[in-house]
Amino acid sequence: MAKIVKGKSFKGVINYVLDKAKQTELLAVEGVRYKSHESIIRSFVIQTQLNPKVSKTVGHISLDFSSQDKDKLTNAKMVQIAKEYMEKMGITNTQYIIGRHYDKEHPHIHLVFNRIDNNGKTISDKNDRYRSEKICKELTEKYRLYFAQGKENVKIHRLKEPDKTKYEIYNALKAAVPKCKNWKELTEALKKQGITMNFKYKGNTNEIQGVRFEKNEYVFNGSKIDRQFSYSKIDFQLKQNDRINDIHIQQEYKHSQNQSSILENVGSVLGELFDIQPQGTDYDEAEFQRQQKLKKKKKRGFRL
């Protein structure tokens, strides 16, 4: 996976990537003097002057691999993958450095590049996150690397903001959406997790175009948290949940009706077998009169 950051200060990112505390190895360099941190920074800054209109000239991408691929990822292999990634992303004809860190259990490298290329043109960042995700999948398959199964394996406690909050919202939605039947129920469920939700409308109309989630003063579009949490996909899931709930209610009602019908039939059969008469009839009185007549006949039969 790749994490993309754009900024204004080469000094900050170079000092971070080449921090000795991270046991950094500088694996590749292009177009900069790498005698010292200062010479690298100065090389980047000089080239930005070719296009002073661009404010965010710093490109910084971390490429993270699974710890399960640690044994097969040599420095040369990681540089090969990084260069292919940059070429597919359109990061070409510009200055860059590639550094490897060892401060985490999984292999990862940092790419720092100048968004002002050698001809003074700006390297486009249009749809860069979408393109990056697609390219990462392609390279993972090409080099037969381990593909992590979703966001569940992410170690949230090691993330920094705003990614930490983003994954907290992801987990909350993952748990709440399957249990809710409408947006009101989902809103209440998320409130308990400290998450607020609001809709994005089309112009001045009431047509909903998207949904946003906010926590810890960070705001994310639903689709940015995960594609399954775009407005349309959540809305579809909630309606499905509601339909399934209605089906269960109807099935329970039919079951209770069938049970009542069965009990009535059993009662009717037992009544016929044991000649049980329903309450509220003249049966008791009629039987009493019949018994009295039999007694009178018997008495008349014993007269001398």
JOFEN-V662280 format. One record per residue. RES is the residue in three letters. SS is DSSP state (H for helix, E for strand, L for the rest). PSI is psi in degrees with one decimal (999 if undefined). D_CENTER is the distance of its C-alpha to the mean C-alpha in Angstrom with 1 decimal. Layout:
[[RES SS PSI D_CENTER] [RES SS PSI D_CENTER]]
//
This chain:
[[MET L 158.1 15.9] [ALA E 139.5 17.5] [LYS E 121.8 17.3] [ILE E 131.5 19.4] [VAL E 138.7 21.6] [LYS E 140.8 24.6] [GLY E -170.7 27.4] [LYS L -18.8 31.1] [SER L 112.4 32.6] [PHE H -29.6 33.4] [LYS H -45.6 35.1] [GLY H -45.1 32.1] [VAL H -36.6 29.9] [ILE H -42.7 32.9] [ASN H -32.7 33.8] [TYR H -48.7 30.2] [VAL H -36.3 30.0] [LEU L 20.0 33.6] [ASP L 125.2 33.5] [LYS H -29.2 35.8] [ALA H -20.7 33.9] [LYS H 7.8 31.1] [GLN L 45.8 33.8] [THR L 138.3 33.0] [GLU E 124.5 34.5] [LEU E 109.1 35.2] [LEU E -31.8 34.7] [ALA E 147.2 35.5] [VAL E 140.5 37.0] [GLU E 120.1 37.9] [GLY L 12.1 40.2] [VAL L 154.3 40.5] [ARG L 122.5 43.1] [TYR L 33.0 41.6] [LYS L -35.6 44.6] [SER L 171.7 42.8] [HIS H -43.1 39.7] [GLU H -38.5 41.8] [SER H -34.6 43.0] [ILE H -47.4 39.5] [ILE H -45.7 38.4] [ARG H -38.3 41.6] [SER H -44.1 41.1] [PHE H -47.0 37.8] [VAL H -40.2 39.1] [ILE H -41.1 42.2] [GLN H -28.6 40.3] [THR H -22.2 38.2] [GLN H -10.3 41.6] [LEU H -20.4 41.7] [ASN H 75.9 39.3] [PRO L -9.4 39.5] [LYS L -22.6 37.7] [VAL L 124.8 34.2] [SER L -44.8 32.9] [LYS L 92.1 29.9] [THR L -11.5 31.6] [VAL E 126.5 29.7] [GLY E 127.3 27.1] [HIS E 119.7 25.2] [ILE E 128.9 22.7] [SER E 128.6 21.7] [LEU E 117.4 21.2] [ASP E 133.3 19.7] [PHE L 161.9 20.4] [SER L 145.2 19.8] [SER H -20.6 22.4] [GLN H -14.9 23.3] [ASP H 11.1 24.8] [LYS H -42.1 26.9] [ASP H -28.3 30.2] [LYS H -9.2 30.0] [LEU L 88.4 29.0] [THR L 168.5 32.3] [ASN H -42.4 32.8] [ALA H -40.8 34.2] [LYS H -40.0 31.3] [MET H -37.2 28.8] [VAL H -41.3 31.0] [GLN H -46.3 31.3] [ILE H -41.2 27.6] [ALA H -42.9 27.3] [LYS H -37.5 30.2] [GLU H -38.8 28.8] [TYR H -47.7 25.4] [MET H -40.8 27.4] [GLU H -43.8 29.6] [LYS H -29.0 26.8] [MET H -5.9 25.3] [GLY L 16.2 28.8] [ILE L 81.6 29.5] [THR L 163.6 33.1] [ASN L 45.4 36.6] [THR L 171.1 35.6] [GLN L 146.7 35.9] [TYR E 160.8 33.4] [ILE E 153.0 33.2] [ILE E 121.0 31.0] [GLY E 141.8 30.8] [ARG E 134.5 29.5] [HIS E 154.7 28.4] [TYR L 23.5 28.9] [ASP L 0.2 27.4] [LYS L 164.0 24.4] [GLU L -22.3 24.3] [HIS L 147.5 22.6] [PRO L 137.3 24.5] [HIS E 149.2 23.7] [ILE E 158.3 25.8] [HIS E 129.5 26.0] [LEU E 125.5 27.3] [VAL E 124.2 29.2] [PHE E 159.8 30.7] [ASN E 123.3 32.8] [ARG L -8.6 31.3] [ILE E 112.8 35.0] [ASP L -176.4 36.3] [ASN L -16.1 39.8] [ASN L 8.5 41.1] [GLY L 5.2 39.6] [LYS L 153.5 36.9] [THR E 132.4 33.4] [ILE L 121.0 30.6] [SER L 141.3 28.1] [ASP L 18.8 24.6] [LYS L 126.5 23.6] [ASN L 33.1 20.1] [ASP H -35.3 20.3] [ARG H -38.6 16.6] [TYR H -45.8 16.0] [ARG H -39.1 19.2] [SER H -42.6 18.5] [GLU H -43.7 15.3] [LYS H -43.8 17.5] [ILE H -39.6 20.5] [CYS H -40.8 18.7] [LYS H -41.4 17.9] [GLU H -45.7 21.5] [LEU H -34.3 23.0] [THR H -43.1 21.1] [GLU H -42.3 22.6] [LYS H -43.9 25.9] [TYR L 8.9 26.5] [ARG L 49.7 25.1] [LEU L 163.7 22.9] [TYR L 132.9 20.3] [PHE L 112.8 16.9] [ALA L 140.5 14.2] [GLN L 84.8 12.0] [GLY L -170.8 8.4] [LYS H -7.7 7.1] [GLU H -25.6 8.8] [ASN H -2.1 12.1] [VAL L 133.8 11.8] [LYS L 94.9 14.6] [ILE H -37.1 13.5] [HIS H -15.3 17.2] [ARG H -5.3 18.3] [LEU L 155.1 16.2] [LYS L 162.2 18.1] [GLU L 145.9 17.4] [PRO L 2.2 15.6] [ASP H -34.6 13.0] [LYS H -47.8 13.4] [THR H -38.1 12.7] [LYS H -44.3 9.6] [TYR H -28.0 8.1] [GLU H -42.2 9.8] [ILE H -40.4 8.3] [TYR H -48.8 4.6] [ASN H -37.2 6.7] [ALA H -43.1 8.7] [LEU H -39.6 6.7] [LYS H -36.3 5.7] [ALA H -35.1 9.5] [ALA H -42.2 10.9] [VAL H -45.2 10.1] [PRO H -17.5 11.8] [LYS H -11.5 14.7] [CYS L 149.3 15.5] [LYS L -11.0 18.0] [ASN L 174.1 18.1] [TRP H -31.2 16.9] [LYS H -45.1 19.5] [GLU H -38.8 18.2] [LEU H -40.9 14.6] [THR H -44.9 16.4] [GLU H -39.9 18.4] [ALA H -39.9 15.7] [LEU H -32.2 13.9] [LYS H -36.3 17.4] [LYS L -20.3 18.1] [GLN L 9.1 15.4] [GLY L 23.9 17.1] [ILE L 128.9 14.7] [THR E 154.3 16.4] [MET E 140.8 15.4] [ASN E 157.4 17.6] [PHE E 152.2 18.1] [LYS E 124.4 19.4] [TYR E 155.2 22.5] [LYS L 110.6 24.5] [GLY L -129.7 27.7] [ASN L 21.6 29.7] [THR L 178.0 28.6] [ASN L 9.6 26.5] [GLU L 120.7 24.3] [ILE E 129.3 20.6] [GLN E -26.5 19.0] [GLY E 178.2 15.7] [VAL E 143.4 13.9] [ARG E 149.6 13.6] [PHE E 138.2 12.5] [GLU E 135.9 14.9] [LYS E 141.3 15.5] [ASN L 34.8 18.3] [GLU L 10.8 19.6] [TYR E 135.6 16.6] [VAL E 133.2 15.3] [PHE E 138.1 12.3] [ASN E 147.1 11.9] [GLY H -42.4 8.9] [SER H -22.2 8.9] [LYS H -26.9 9.3] [ILE H -46.8 6.2] [ASP L 148.6 4.6] [ARG H -30.0 7.2] [GLN H -8.4 6.2] [PHE H 26.8 6.3] [SER L 163.5 9.7] [TYR H -48.2 12.6] [SER H -38.7 14.1] [LYS H -36.6 11.3] [ILE H -43.2 10.7] [ASP H -42.5 14.5] [PHE H -44.5 15.1] [GLN H -40.7 13.1] [LEU H -41.6 15.0] [LYS H -37.1 18.2] [GLN H -43.7 17.8] [ASN H -40.9 17.4] [ASP H -42.4 20.5] [ARG H -43.0 22.5] [ILE H -39.6 21.9] [ASN H -41.3 23.0] [ASP H -40.6 26.1] [ILE H -42.2 26.9] [HIS H -40.5 26.9] [ILE H -43.8 29.2] [GLN H -40.5 31.5] [GLN H -40.7 31.7] [GLU H -38.2 32.6] [TYR H -45.7 35.2] [LYS H -38.8 36.8] [HIS H -43.6 36.9] [SER H -36.5 38.7] [GLN H -41.9 41.1] [ASN H -39.2 41.9] [GLN H -41.5 42.6] [SER H -41.1 45.0] [SER H -41.1 46.7] [ILE H -44.8 47.2] [LEU H -38.7 48.8] [GLU H -41.7 51.1] [ASN H -41.8 52.2] [VAL H -42.7 52.9] [GLY H -38.9 54.9] [SER H -43.6 56.9] [VAL H -44.6 57.8] [LEU H -36.8 58.8] [GLY H -40.3 60.9] [GLU H -38.9 62.8] [LEU H -41.8 63.3] [PHE L 12.1 64.7] [ASP L 42.8 66.3] [ILE L 124.0 64.3] [GLN L 143.2 65.2] [PRO L 149.2 62.9] [GLN L 155.7 63.7] [GLY L 9.9 65.5] [THR L -179.6 68.1] [ASP L 19.7 71.9] [TYR H -49.5 71.7] [ASP H -42.7 72.9] [GLU H -42.5 75.9] [ALA H -41.8 76.9] [GLU H -38.5 76.8] [PHE H -42.7 78.9] [GLN H -39.4 81.6] [ARG H -42.1 81.7] [GLN H -37.0 82.3] [GLN H -41.0 85.1] [LYS H -40.1 86.9] [LEU H -39.4 86.8] [LYS H -41.7 88.4] [LYS H -42.0 91.3] [LYS H -41.3 92.0] [LYS H -41.0 92.3] [LYS H -42.0 94.7] [ARG H -31.1 96.9] [GLY H -21.5 97.1] [PHE L 6.1 98.6] [ARG L 145.4 101.5] [LEU L 999 105.1]]
//
